[in-house]
Amino acid sequence: MLKRMFVAPDPGRARLRFAARAVLGTGLAVAVCLLAGHSVVGAVTGGLAALLTLFTVADPTVRGQAVTTALLPAVGVPVLAAAAELHAVPVARDLAFLAVVGAGVYARRWGPRGHSLGVFAFMTFFVAQFLHATPAQLPQLYAAVLLSVLSAAVVRFGVWCYERRLPPAPVPAPPAGRGLARVTTRQAVQATAGAGFALVVGQLVSGQRWYWAVGATWWIFVNTASRGETLVRGFRRVLGTVIGICLGFLVAVPVGGAPVPTAVLVAVAVFGIFYTAAVSYTWMMLCVTLLAELLYGLLGVLSPGLLALRVAETGVGALGAALAVLFVLPVTTHAITDAWIQRALRCVHACTAEVAARLGGSATADPAPRVAELEQLLGRVRLSVAPLVHPLNPMPARKARARRVLALLDDCAREVRGLVAVAADPEASHDARLTAACRRVEAAVEALTTSRPEPVHHPAEPPAEPALAHLYGLERALADLAEPLRAPSGSRLVGV
């Protein structure tokens, strides 16, 4: 885990810039709220709103990000009003919270924008419980949310919009389906059921901090699509929370809410959340837990008993998520993994076809977008396969197969990148053997992804020409994939 945190590659320093901008935007939002005369509660609300604005908005284009950012208050303000108005009516409040959970997850079917709006709506309701917001505080909280979203937008789109210099990031759509066959629909039902369990049991554990359990269930479902992914994420959330609590005893408790050291540590925690999010969910949860402890210290309610309660409520939330994915419309790990692997293989073929057209003299062929899409798809494959390669997985044979598949897919990606680099050379010329090699790649992909597989042949000796050498490596990797993908086992990786 330490290696993943400190040695993980950061191409273009994207994570570093992402995290540094988050600290700047969140800090500006808090400063603006304080200068506007808001209380500590208002400043905390504003800081969390800015943090969510910078964290959740992930549209592929800057224009799309701006539109989504502008829409956040449209969902956040009504939810905040409902949470505050229903604070004194527990049954109605709980039902409204569960409705927000279900709607927030269901909204993911509309892509990154739906996901962002769903997360913001849920977290607005959650923050209202965190701060025990009342109707009398609503004007101040409305202003804090609006000022903070505006401050975050100024930083993101004005002061430091590094995305303008980058090509739009491809966002692979989830596997399609209708009704309950659609993953987002199943997850909406699962998340609502799991949150209902967490809400009831969480209130039995604590009538004041029950919302921690619901929050744990919600975030365990974010960026997961299968039973295995959700269970692994739940384990990592509990682990990160426990480590964060231990760190809190050493850092947050001694600080005791002192303004200056708390502000410094909050900045460090915010940086850590954004910097580790793409690398380790455990590390991110450690930073989230430390941030919550510091905020409770600032509000004057931090105590060792409260920290122990957070662990208990997180465990309840993780249990609710686990029960939901196991018994409510379960989505198996192999079903999701198979879909992403097949899409990655088809993208390999599409990349190769674009390269062949480029080398053949086509002026419109451009393999770069396909390569970017392939990287995104391989990221989804790694996420879906994570349960199979987890250290606690009790099936060593399946774990070894999954690792073999990941290694060979990485080989495919490496050869495709090399092939694209060769095609970018203006002196690269068409070779009739390229067409034959591309046809063999197409045949290999078809053999690996259709229900009636044909033999996948290993290529002959590698040629000396760079483009043909990369195609040879690609053919070899695809041929080697046939064994682990077709190996019979109790739970398949690809259904052929």
Order of alpha helices (4+ residues) and beta strands (2+ residues): alpha-alpha-alpha-alpha-alpha-alpha-alpha-alpha-alpha-alpha-alpha-alpha-alpha-alpha-alpha-alpha-alpha-alpha-alpha
